[in-house]
């Protein structure tokens, strides 16, 4: 092959992305971790910037009453949701809101208004709100708990992930009259699949429903933390602690389990993939 032909071939590889270099993801959103290990990111809501917690289990993204006032919103109506333990939450809402995180910008049909200090105490005063997976509806995201980041993928980076990852069963859960978006992971047992919420906002032990506990080798007769292992697919395993409770779902996977994995979710097609984290 002539030198000119070699140069031409190399140019084709570069233009069409056929070289050996790995495909870069579309956007990486770093999460800051405070002295209480709460993960958050800087974001802008209707032109007002602030620090927002990120929680894949929150369902509906929200802003604090102070942030609502800053953007000129008078909270109205009611959005009803339920915590894993069955506690009902009735929250007011703000209408269509523009949210910007890094280079990613989206117009959300609504956000709820939530008093974080009521749930978390004075330490929540620094937060302007909380962001969930509804922010990324229709997108492809990777949750990287170990490295404290959310990665927005595109179809090229997803193709590379699919070559290295294992596909797992997931469900997109649209509660609160379709306003919320969370994701459940299917965990196989001898009786069938248990559906457990992927909850990066759970900083304690994973929660397992009393009916599901025996299927994952947990003792239903104790309220103490127990060691457990979860295996959504052969070759994919994570360990952590769990507590058996009466829940309104099969289980809630916390960060001590999720830190073992890179979890990629296609929030348009309802497909999921997991790779073991290198940490």
VMD Tcl script that draws the C-alpha trace (Angstrom):
set ca {
  {0.00 0.00 0.00}
  {1.42 3.41 -0.94}
  {2.05 6.10 1.67}
  {-0.76 8.19 0.17}
  {-3.18 5.26 0.35}
  {-2.19 4.58 3.97}
  {-2.86 8.23 4.83}
  {-6.23 8.04 3.08}
  {-7.17 4.82 4.93}
  {-6.18 6.37 8.28}
  {-8.34 9.41 7.53}
  {-11.32 7.14 6.81}
  {-10.82 5.37 10.15}
  {-10.79 8.69 11.99}
  {-13.80 10.18 10.15}
  {-15.98 7.12 10.57}
  {-14.85 6.28 14.10}
  {-13.36 2.91 13.14}
  {-10.14 3.31 15.06}
  {-9.19 1.41 18.20}
  {-9.90 4.29 20.61}
  {-12.90 3.79 22.88}
  {-16.08 5.70 22.11}
  {-16.61 8.66 24.41}
  {-19.92 9.14 26.20}
  {-22.01 12.16 25.33}
  {-21.99 13.93 28.71}
  {-20.61 13.20 32.16}
  {-22.35 14.80 35.13}
  {-20.05 14.73 38.19}
  {-21.68 14.50 41.58}
  {-20.19 16.27 44.57}
  {-20.27 14.37 47.86}
  {-20.55 16.35 51.10}
  {-19.41 15.42 54.61}
  {-22.58 13.35 55.02}
  {-21.86 11.46 51.76}
  {-24.87 13.05 50.02}
  {-24.33 13.20 46.24}
  {-25.37 16.41 44.50}
  {-24.69 18.45 41.38}
  {-24.85 22.06 40.32}
  {-27.86 22.79 38.13}
  {-29.96 25.67 36.90}
  {-33.75 25.87 37.08}
  {-35.41 28.63 35.08}
  {-32.17 30.60 35.18}
  {-31.61 30.17 38.92}
  {-28.55 28.11 39.87}
  {-28.16 25.95 42.95}
  {-26.97 22.65 44.37}
  {-29.35 19.76 43.72}
  {-29.27 16.29 45.24}
  {-29.42 13.41 42.76}
  {-31.63 10.47 43.69}
  {-32.68 7.83 41.16}
  {-35.42 6.71 43.54}
  {-37.11 10.09 44.10}
  {-39.53 9.57 41.22}
  {-40.36 13.21 40.55}
  {-37.72 15.92 40.52}
  {-38.41 18.75 42.93}
  {-37.39 22.19 44.12}
  {-37.53 23.68 47.60}
  {-40.09 26.36 48.53}
  {-37.25 28.91 48.51}
  {-36.25 27.93 44.96}
  {-39.89 28.08 43.85}
  {-40.05 31.64 45.13}
  {-36.82 32.55 43.30}
  {-38.22 31.38 39.94}
  {-41.54 33.11 40.52}
  {-43.61 29.98 40.99}
  {-46.68 29.93 43.20}
  {-47.00 26.21 44.06}
  {-50.38 24.73 43.26}
  {-52.28 21.46 42.91}
  {-51.27 18.08 44.29}
  {-48.88 15.32 43.23}
  {-49.26 12.16 45.30}
  {-46.51 9.59 45.75}
  {-45.57 6.85 48.19}
  {-42.32 6.00 49.89}
  {-41.14 2.38 49.87}
  {-42.47 1.92 53.40}
  {-45.94 2.99 52.24}
  {-45.92 6.54 53.63}
  {-48.04 8.80 51.44}
  {-46.65 12.15 50.29}
  {-48.86 14.92 48.91}
  {-46.80 17.68 47.28}
  {-47.68 20.79 45.31}
  {-46.09 21.53 41.94}
  {-44.74 24.15 39.55}
  {-45.52 24.19 35.85}
  {-43.16 23.72 32.87}
  {-39.63 24.33 34.04}
  {-36.30 24.51 32.22}
  {-33.53 22.50 33.90}
  {-29.87 22.67 32.88}
  {-27.17 20.32 34.19}
  {-23.81 20.81 32.52}
  {-24.43 20.84 28.77}
  {-27.72 18.95 29.15}
  {-30.88 21.04 29.06}
  {-34.47 19.88 29.17}
  {-37.92 21.40 29.54}
  {-39.78 19.47 32.22}
  {-43.60 19.52 32.24}
  {-43.58 19.98 36.02}
  {-41.52 19.71 39.18}
  {-42.82 19.15 42.69}
  {-42.18 21.51 45.57}
  {-40.61 19.65 48.47}
  {-39.39 20.90 51.83}
  {-36.14 18.92 52.09}
  {-35.38 20.36 55.51}
  {-38.52 18.70 56.84}
  {-37.14 15.29 55.88}
  {-33.41 15.84 56.38}
  {-33.07 18.55 58.99}
  {-30.92 21.73 58.84}
  {-28.26 20.04 56.67}
  {-30.67 20.30 53.73}
  {-30.63 24.10 53.69}
  {-27.78 24.17 51.17}
  {-29.83 22.27 48.58}
  {-32.05 24.01 46.04}
  {-33.89 20.80 45.21}
  {-33.54 17.20 44.15}
  {-33.22 15.64 40.68}
  {-34.43 12.18 39.66}
  {-34.54 10.00 36.58}
  {-37.56 11.91 35.21}
  {-35.01 14.58 34.27}
  {-33.57 12.09 31.75}
  {-36.82 10.59 30.42}
  {-36.18 9.18 26.94}
  {-32.40 9.30 27.40}
  {-29.75 6.62 28.00}
  {-27.93 7.03 31.32}
  {-25.29 5.15 33.27}
  {-25.39 5.34 37.06}
  {-21.85 5.11 38.41}
  {-22.23 5.20 42.20}
  {-18.61 4.26 42.94}
  {-17.28 7.24 40.97}
  {-20.15 9.57 41.93}
  {-21.30 10.45 38.45}
  {-24.15 10.11 35.99}
  {-23.17 9.51 32.37}
  {-25.49 10.44 29.52}
  {-24.80 7.97 26.74}
  {-25.49 8.13 23.03}
  {-26.08 5.21 20.68}
  {-22.40 4.92 19.82}
  {-21.27 4.71 23.44}
  {-24.18 2.35 24.19}
  {-22.99 0.00 21.44}
  {-19.63 -0.25 23.20}
  {-21.30 -0.81 26.57}
  {-23.44 -3.62 25.16}
  {-20.33 -5.47 24.02}
  {-18.95 -5.49 27.58}
  {-22.07 -5.53 29.75}
  {-24.78 -8.04 30.60}
  {-28.37 -7.20 29.73}
  {-30.70 -7.37 32.71}
  {-34.49 -7.16 33.03}
  {-35.78 -3.76 34.15}
  {-39.13 -2.02 34.45}
  {-39.78 1.67 33.95}
  {-42.15 2.71 36.73}
  {-44.32 5.79 36.08}
  {-46.13 6.56 39.33}
  {-47.84 9.83 40.35}
  {-50.17 9.80 37.33}
  {-47.17 9.26 35.05}
  {-45.16 12.22 36.35}
  {-42.61 10.10 38.21}
  {-39.92 7.85 36.73}
  {-38.02 5.18 38.63}
  {-36.51 1.89 37.49}
  {-36.89 -1.57 39.00}
  {-34.31 -4.32 38.48}
  {-35.51 -7.89 38.06}
  {-33.78 -10.22 40.54}
  {-34.31 -13.94 39.82}
  {-35.40 -16.31 42.58}
  {-36.72 -19.88 42.65}
  {-40.26 -18.46 42.48}
  {-39.65 -15.89 39.75}
  {-38.39 -12.34 39.42}
  {-38.43 -9.92 42.34}
  {-38.61 -6.27 41.24}
  {-36.33 -4.02 43.26}
  {-36.02 -0.27 42.86}
  {-32.62 1.11 41.83}
  {-32.24 3.81 44.46}
  {-29.06 5.90 44.54}
  {-30.72 8.01 47.23}
  {-30.72 5.13 49.70}
  {-27.59 5.72 51.79}
  {-28.37 2.98 54.28}
  {-28.99 -0.74 53.90}
  {-31.08 -2.12 51.07}
  {-34.71 -2.69 52.01}
  {-36.37 -6.05 51.35}
  {-40.07 -6.75 51.76}
  {-41.02 -9.37 54.32}
  {-42.68 -11.59 51.69}
  {-39.59 -11.44 49.46}
  {-36.97 -11.94 52.19}
  {-36.93 -15.77 52.26}
  {-36.36 -15.82 48.51}
  {-33.06 -13.99 48.94}
  {-32.00 -15.96 52.04}
  {-32.87 -13.30 54.62}
  {-34.39 -13.92 58.05}
  {-37.88 -12.43 58.30}
  {-37.85 -12.62 62.10}
  {-35.24 -9.94 62.74}
  {-35.22 -6.18 62.20}
  {-31.42 -6.01 62.41}
  {-29.15 -5.53 59.42}
  {-28.23 -8.70 57.60}
  {-25.51 -9.44 55.07}
  {-26.85 -10.44 51.69}
  {-25.86 -11.00 48.07}
  {-27.83 -10.12 44.98}
  {-27.22 -11.73 41.59}
  {-29.38 -10.37 38.72}
  {-27.50 -12.49 36.18}
  {-24.84 -15.20 36.25}
  {-21.48 -13.50 36.74}
  {-23.01 -10.33 38.19}
  {-22.95 -10.24 41.96}
  {-23.02 -7.55 44.61}
  {-23.01 -7.72 48.38}
  {-24.12 -5.36 51.10}
  {-26.42 -5.09 54.07}
  {-30.20 -5.34 54.04}
  {-33.09 -4.79 56.42}
  {-36.39 -6.65 56.20}
  {-39.41 -4.34 56.32}
  {-43.05 -4.23 55.26}
  {-42.85 -2.45 51.90}
  {-45.14 -1.64 48.98}
  {-42.58 -3.15 46.56}
  {-40.30 -6.20 46.59}
  {-37.19 -4.29 47.52}
  {-35.09 -1.15 47.32}
  {-31.44 -1.48 46.28}
  {-29.22 1.03 48.08}
  {-25.82 2.46 47.31}
  {-23.90 -0.24 49.18}
  {-25.07 -2.69 46.50}
  {-25.13 -0.30 43.54}
  {-21.50 0.79 44.07}
  {-20.43 -2.64 42.77}
  {-21.98 -1.99 39.36}
  {-22.18 0.37 36.41}
  {-25.90 0.42 35.64}
  {-26.91 1.58 32.16}
  {-30.59 2.36 31.58}
  {-32.31 3.11 28.30}
  {-35.18 5.23 29.56}
  {-36.85 5.18 26.15}
  {-36.92 1.44 25.38}
  {-36.91 0.04 28.92}
  {-33.68 -1.95 28.51}
  {-30.88 -2.22 31.04}
  {-27.29 -3.43 31.23}
  {-24.89 -3.95 34.12}
  {-21.11 -4.13 34.27}
  {-19.06 -4.83 37.37}
  {-17.43 -1.67 38.68}
  {-13.63 -1.73 38.76}
  {-13.67 -0.32 42.30}
}
mol new
graphics top color blue
foreach p $ca { graphics top sphere $p radius 0.5 }
foreach p [lrange $ca 0 end-1] q [lrange $ca 1 end] { graphics top cylinder $p $q radius 0.2 }
display resetview
